Amino acid sequence: MENLTTQVAIIGSGPAGLLLGQLLFKAGISHVIIEQRSAEYVAARIRAGILEQVSVDLLKQAGVDENLNKFGLAHDGIEILTNGLKHRVDLSELTQGKQVTVYGQTEVTKDLMHAREAAGLCTYYEAENVQIHDFEQNPYISFQQNGQSYQLRCDFIAGCDGYHGVCRASVPQDKIKTFEKIYPFGWLGVLADVPPVSDELIYVQSERGFALCSMRSKTRSRYYLQVPVTDHVDEWSDERFWDELKNRLDEESRKNLVTGTSIEKSIAPLRSFVTEPMRFGKLFLAGDAAHIVPPTGAKGLNLAASDIAYLSNALIEFYLNGSEQGIEEYSEKCLKRVWKAERFSWWMTHLLHRFETESEFDHKIKQAELSYILDSHAGLTTLAENYVGLPYEIKTFNEMQSSHSDLLSH
């Protein structure tokens, strides 16, 4: 067995783990990433594509925003289609200039992986039998790779290994509480190299069910349909998908829609899930390991980014000046923002989807609520503030260094 040591061990090399690693690297903190999948698998995963401004700022702080600045599409608004009519929500005007940026999670992951490779940082891909031990006091991790056994000693473990990962599963049941809601439908998503039907995202509430017209670039589009959770991808040919999408759009959008061969097609189930707390001694949960939101509010990747912002701040302050305040407050700060995002995603999901169990009265109430939101400046502001991302305070490494220097001078 080979014995290793580091300051922070990160389990999982999705965007959360990679972003934490990059921020720790910029601060001079040693760390190792352990990932059960191959690098090729990680880089190929198709995920979300809407970044809040605070997430864009964090990627800039990490020094991985070059491609984002070149290829990201800044959006000032979204459209909501209901009863055959489109209504524009001017995000920028309603939030004093804030925007969202269309940039695929796949691209964020690749940018972080390339930065990590360029810096020569250590990642163990295709790790097997990953186990975490004694994370309350003296944490270490055991795993195998290519037939070699390793034991990694560390000060802290960051569990960024997703919903099915080992980190949350390793916490005793009497020390953790979970909250979950399963939705009775999924999103059938198609990725195609065709120009978007609109310059901005279109969220569709229709009698036939929800739809979303999104994009990854000016030449690549991402479309979604609400489908029964029992449906299978092989039941949906490209032709059937495009026909159903047209049935849920307005006349103008149908005329503008360019169809083509799908390059990826999948059905994603929808759930709301939260774990409390998000810290267990020297173990921190972040991203999908701690919470999942329905994609309707575009919050999944952005919540992972805010977790990492809080966690990186806490760890940097600890190594910079010995302060444990950020560590102690990590779970509380994260969960305060998590639950607000969960509420917004749940609300958007209920407002825009058709539920088999809803009565005609329920449906009319939802239509009335949506009508109120779209006709009210206060309602639109509430929607816009949540969509662009609720603010949170984080410090840059330079700011923390400056504060530390000021303390030392006194």
N, C-alpha and C positions, 0 to 999 in steps of 0.2 A: 504493500500500500504506500502511495506517495502522500506525504503530508504537506499541505499548503496553508498559507496564512494571508489574510487581507483584512482591510478595515470594514468594508461593506460587501456582503455577498448578495447578489441580485439573482433571484430565480425567475426566469422568463425573459425572452428577448423580443417581446412585442414592443410597441411604441412606448409604453410606460417604463419598462426595464431599460430600454435603450436610451431614452431621454434622461432617466436618472443617472445612468452611467456617464453620459456626456456631461451633465452638469457637475457631477462629482469629479470627473477628469479635469474640467476647467478650474476646479477649486483645489486640485492637487491631492485629492483623497483617493487612496488605492481601493480598487474594487475588482470583482470578478463576476461575470455573467454566466449562469448555467442554464442551458436550454435543451429540452428533450427532443425538439424537432431539428431538422437540418436547416442550414442557412437558406437553402433554395426554397424550402417550404415556407419559412418565415417571410421571405421577400415576396412570395407569390400570393399571399393571402389577400383576398378582395374584401375591403371593409368600407367604412364611412368616408365622407369626403367634405364635411363642412367644419371649418375651424373658426372658433370665436377669436376676437381680437386679442384677448389675454393669452390664448394658446399660441397665436402668431408671435406675440411679444416674447413668450417663453422660448420658442424655437430660435428666435433671434438671439436671445441671451445665451443659448446653448451653442451658437455659432453655426447653425445648420439651416439657414434661411435663404441661401443663394438661389437654389432652384425654386423655392417657394416664391421668392420675389420675381423670378423670371416667368414662371408658368402658372402661379396661383391666380385665380380670377376673383377679384374683389367685388362683392355684391352689396348694393345699398338697399335692396328690398327683396321681397318675395311676393308671389301671387297666390291667392286662395280662390279656387273655383268652386262655386256652390250654386245650385239651381241654374246651371248653364251660364252663369255670369262670373267673370274674373274681377277680383278686387285686389288692388296693389297695396301692400303694407310697406310704407316707406321707412325702413329700419333706421336709416341715417338721420332723417329729419326727426323721428320720434325719440331718438337716443342721443341727440347732440353730436352727430357725426360718426357714430360707431358703425362698423361693417362686419360682415362675415366673409371668409375667403374659401372658395372652392378649391381644394387641393386634396387629393386622395390619400387616405391613410396608408395605402401601399407605398406611395411616393415618400411620405414622411418616414416610414420604416426604412426604405432604401437609403434615403439621405443620412439617417442616423447610422445605418450599417456601414456606409461608405466612410463616414467620418471616423467611426470606430476602427475600421480597418486601416485607414490612413495614419491614425495615431498609434497603431500597433497594440491596441488594448486586448486583454485576454477574455475570450469567450469560449466556453466548452459547449459546442453544438453536439446534438445526438447523444446527450448524456442519458444514461440508463439508471434505473433504481435510485432515483434522487430521493433522499430522505433528509429531513431537518431534525436536529436534536438539541435538547436543553436550551430552547430559545428564550426561556424566562430569565436565565442567568448567564450561562457560558455557551453561546451558540456555536454549533458546527454543522457541517453538511457532509454527508457521505454520498458518493455516486461512482458510477463506472463509465468509462468511455474507451471504446476500442479494446476491450478486455483488460484495461488497467483500472485499478481501484484507487480512489482518491478520498482524502478526508481534508476538508477545508475549514480551518478555524477562522472566526471573524468576530468583530465587535457587534455587528447588527446584520439582520437578514431582511431584505426587502422582497416581499412576496408579490411579484408581478406576473404570476403564472396563470392568470385567467380563472374562469369559473370552475373548470375541472382540475385545477392544479393541486399540488401536494400541500401547499402552505396552509390554506384555510382548512383543508381536510385534516391537518395535523393538530389543530387546536381541539382540546377536550370539549365535548358537547356542553358540559356544564359551565363553560367559560365564554360561550358565544351564543348570540341570538340572531336568528335570521328572519327576515320578512320577505314574503314572496307573493306575487300575483301572476298567474298564467293567463294569457289572453287566448280566446278560442279561434284565432286565425293567425296566418303568417303573412310575410311579404315575399312574393315571387319577384325576384330581381333579375333584370337583363342588362348586360353591358354590351354595347355595340359601337362600332366605329362609324357613327353617323352624327351629323351636327345636331345640337340640342333644339328642341321644339321652340324654346324661348330663351331669351337672354338671362332670365331669372328662374328660380325654382317655382314650380306650380304644385301646390298642394290641393288635391281634389277630393271634395266630399260629394259623392254621387249616390243615387238610389241603388247602383250596382256594386257599391263598395268604394273604398279609398283607392287613390292612385297618387303617385308622385312622379313628376318629371324633373329629373336632376341631370347633372353632367359631371364629367371629370376634366374636360377641356372643351375647346371650341369645335373639336372634331370627334369627341368621344362622349357618348351619353349613357346615363344610368336611369332606368325606368323601373318602377315598382307597381305591383298590383296587390291589393288585399285578396287573399285566397283562403279557403278553408284549411285549417291546420292538417287535415287528413290528405290533402292533395300531394301528388308526387311530381317532381320536375319532368319526368318522362311523359306525363300526361299533357304537357304544355309545349306544343310545337311553336316555332317562331311565329308562324302565321296566326295561330290561335292567340298568342300573346298580343301581337300588334292589333288584331281585330278587337280584342276585349279592351285594350287601352283606348282605342278610338271611340268605343262605345261610352267611355267614361269622360271623354274630353268635350269641350265646347267646339262649335263649328270652325272657328278660326284656328284653333290648335290642331284639329284634325287635318286641315288643309296644309298646315306648316310641318306636320310630322313627317320626318324622313325615316323609313324603316330599313332594316338590313339584317344580315346574319348575326346572331348573337355570338359573342366570344366568351361569354360566361353567363351561366343561368343557374339560379339556386333559390331555394325557399328557406327563409329564416323565420323560426318561431319567435313570438314576441313575449317577453316577460319583464316584470319589474322585480328587482331583487336587491336587498340591502343586508349587510352584515354589521352587527354592532358587538363590541367596538371594532376598531381597525388596527389596534395595537395590542400586542400580548408580550410584555416584557421587552425583549430585544428584537421581536418580530413585528414588522409592519406589513399590512395588506394594502395594496394599491390597485386601482383600475378594476378590471372585471373580476379579480379575485375577491373584491369587497362589495361590488355593486354592479348591476346591469340595469339599463333603461331601455324601453322601447325606442326604436330609432326615429320615431315621429318627431321628436324635438331636437334631433341632431346633437345629443349631449354625451354619448358614450366616450368617444375619444377625448372630448374636452374635459369631462370629469376626471379621466385618467391623468390628463395634463395638470389639472389643479391639485390632485393628490401628490403628484411628483413635485410640484412647486413647493407645497408645504413640507414634504419629506426632505427634499434637497436642502431647503432653508434650515430645517431642524438639524440635519446631520452636519452641515457646514458650520453652523453656529457652535455645535458641540465640539467639533475638532478645532475650531478657531479659538474659542475662549472658554470651553468647558461647560457652557450653559446647557442645561437640560430642559429649559422651558419649552422650546419648540417640540421636543420629543414628547413631553408630558401633554402638550396641547394638540398633538397631531390628530388624534382620532376625533376629538371634539370639533376642531376647525373643519376637517374634511366632511364630517357627517352633517354639519350645518348646511354646507353647500350641496352636498349629495341629496339631502331630502328635498331641498328646493327644486333641484333639477328633476328628481323623481316625480314631484308633484306636477311640474310643467309637462313632462313627457307623458305622464298618465292623462293629464287634462287634454293635451293635443290628441292623444290616441282616442279617447272617448268622444271628443268633439267631431272628429273627422271620419271615423270608421262606423260601419254598420255592424251591430251585434244581433245575432240570431234571436237572442232572448229579449230584445227591447220591443216594447209595445209601440203602437202608432203614437200614443201620447208621448212616450219617451223620445221618439224620433222628432216629433214636433217641438218638444222642449229644446232639444239639441239644436235644431234649426233656428229657433228663436234666440238661443244664446249666441250662436255664431253671427246671426244678423245684428244683435246688439253690439258684439265685439267690433264688427266691421263698420258699424255706423257711429261708434263712440270714440272720441279722441282718447279718453281715459282707457277704454278697452284695448285699443290699438297700441297704446303706450305700454300697457302691461304685457301684451304679447311680444312686442318688439324688444323690451328690456330683457325678457327671459330668453328670447331667441338669440340675441347677440351675445348673451352671457352675462350673468351677474358678476359684479366686480369682486376681486379678492386682493388682499395686500400681500405682496411678497417683496423681498429685498434681493437686489443683485449681489453678486459676490463682492464687487467693488464697494458697495454700500456697507456690507458686513465688515469688510476689511477696514474701512474708514472708521466705523463705530468702534471696532476693536482697538485701533490705534488711538482713538480719543480716550478710551478707557485706560489704556496703558499710560498715556501722558498725564493722567490725573492720579 
